[in-house]
Amino acid sequence: MSQNNVSYEQSDLYRIRHTAAHVLAQAVLELYPEAKLGIGPPIADGFYYDFDLGEDENGKARTFTPDDLAQLERRMRQIIAGQHELHYREVSADEARALFADQPYKLELIDELAAGQVDEYGNPVEEPVVISTYRQDSFEDLCRGPHVEHTGRIPANAFKLMNSAGAYWRGDEKRPMLQRIYGTAWPNKKELKRHLN
């Protein structure tokens, strides 16, 4: 079947963007080891990932700066260059809870996954769900995929972190305000340039 007959969710581009979101989360955890992870899906023209960075010394919610985004992009390129394989595994709810014991947003999703109510993005589901993770390098995330085979499949010159913005957890204004980083990723530099223009 040619790429043209494939839905976006089945396409290589979707896999590239999904994996780029995981690479971003790894880079953020390296820069901010105390960060709490929300979700990080591919979207129509790229991907995003939500983070809770805690508070600064003045008790205000910490936010990402343009310098942070530049630093994160550099680290993402290093991770991509490492060509780390992505490893899928299915885990029990208890294994998942142990794995994400210090990640409260993931724990909330795991409880709902275990109850068969939602998928890993918090969307309602009809059938029981398998709890699974993907790991690359030192980073493991709650995820059903799909992903590229290894991080080197993300074209290092064809992605860009666009900006960050506040986003309520689960889109609910009564829930915590997280920091969402938006990125875009394309099959090659030419398509990235076209998108940016």
N, C-alpha and C positions, 0 to 999 in steps of 0.2 A: 504494500500500500504506500503510495507516495505521501510525502509530508503534507501535501495540499489537502488530502482527504482526512487528515488527523485533526481531532479537536484540540483546542489550546491546551487542555489538561493532559493530553497524551503527547504533546509536542516536545521536541528537544529544548525549545526556548523556555517552556514552562519548567522543565527540569533544571535548566541553567539558573533561572531566577530563583527557584526554590532552594537550590544548593547555595546560591549567593546569599540568601537570607540566613542560612546556617553559618556560613563563613563570617558574615557580619556579627552574628551573636557570639561566635567564638572570639572575635576581635574585641568586642565590647567587654566580655568577661575578663579578658586579659588586661584591658585598660582599667576597668572598674570591677575588681574581683567580688565586691559586695552586691553587684547589680542583681536584681530579680528579673527573670525572663517572663514575658508575656507570650504572645504568639508571633509568628513570622511567615505569613503566606505570600505566594506569588499573587500579583494582581495584573490588571489589563496591560499596563506598560512597564511593569517592573516588579518590585517586591517591597515589603516593609517588615519591620520587627519592632515590637513594643518592649520597653525596658522601664523598670523602676530603679532609679539611681539613688534613692534615699534622699536625705537632706544635706545641705551644705552647713558650714559652721554657723550660719545665721538662722538655721531652722527652716530655710526655704527649700522647696523641691529642687534638686540638682537638675540641670538641663545640659544638653550637648551644645558645644560652641562650634563655629565653623572650623576652628583649629582641631577640635576633636574629630570632626568628620574627615578632615584631611589625614589625620593620624590613623584613623580607622581604615581609610582607603589604602594607605600604605601597608598596613598590617594585613589587610585582606589580600593584597597582591602577593605578599610573602606566603600566606597560607595556600593560595592558588598555585604558586610556583612549587610548593611542596608535593603537589599531586597526591594528596592523601586520599586513599580509597574510602568510599562510604559503605559502612557495614550496617545491614539491617538486622534487627532481632526482635522477636516477640517476647514480651515479658508479662508476668502476672501483675495484678494491681499492687500486691505487696512489694514485689521487686521494684516496680516503678516508683512507689512511695519512698522506698529506701534510697533509690537513685537520685530523686529530686527532693530529698528531705529538707533542704534549705531553700527551696523554690516554691513559695506559697501559691503563686498563680498556677504553676504546673500541678501542684497537689489538688487544687480545686478542679482542674480539668480531669485529672486522673480519677477522682471520686465520681465525676459525672460519666466518664468513659466506662468505669467499672459498673455503674448503674445502667449502662446502655442508653443513656439519654442524649448524649452529644458526641460529635467527633472532636478531634484535637484542637479545632478552632472554635469550639463552643456552638457549632451548628447542630440543630436537632437531627437525629437519625432514626430510621425505621427499624433497622436490624441490629443485632448485637455487634459491638465493635471489638476488634482485636487491639490490644494495647501494644504498641511497638515503638522502637526508637531507631534512630540513625546516628552513627558515630563516625566522625572524621577526626584524625589526629587526636587531640586531647579533649575534644568536645563531643558530647552526646545530647541529643534532643528528643523529646517526645514527638513522634512523627510517623505517618504512614507512607510518606513519599509521594510521588516518585522523585528520584534524584539522578544526577549524572553518576558515572562510575567512579570518578575521582575528581578532586577539586581542580585539577589542571584542565578539565573540560570547560571551565568558565573562561572565556576569553578575557585575559587580564587588561586588555586595552579597550574593552567594549562594555564596561560597567562604570557607574558613577553614583556616589551617594549624593542625593539631591538636596535634602533639607531634613530638619527635624521639627516636630510639632507636638503639642500636647494631645493626648487621646485618652478618654476614660476607659478603664478596664471593662471589657465586654460592652462598650458603648453606653454605659450606664453612668449618668452624672452623679449618682450617689456612691459610686465606687471610686477607687483611687485614680488619680490622674497619672498616666504613664507618659514616657517620652517615646514617640514613634519616629524612627528613622526611615525615610523613604529613599529607595534606590531604584536605579533602572539598569537593565542588563540586556544586551543584544548579541546576536551571533557574531558580529564583527564591528570593527571601529567605524566603518562607513555608515552602518545603520544607527549606531549610537550618535554619530555626528548629525545625521538627518533628524533623529528624534530631538536632539538638543536644540537644533535650529528651528 
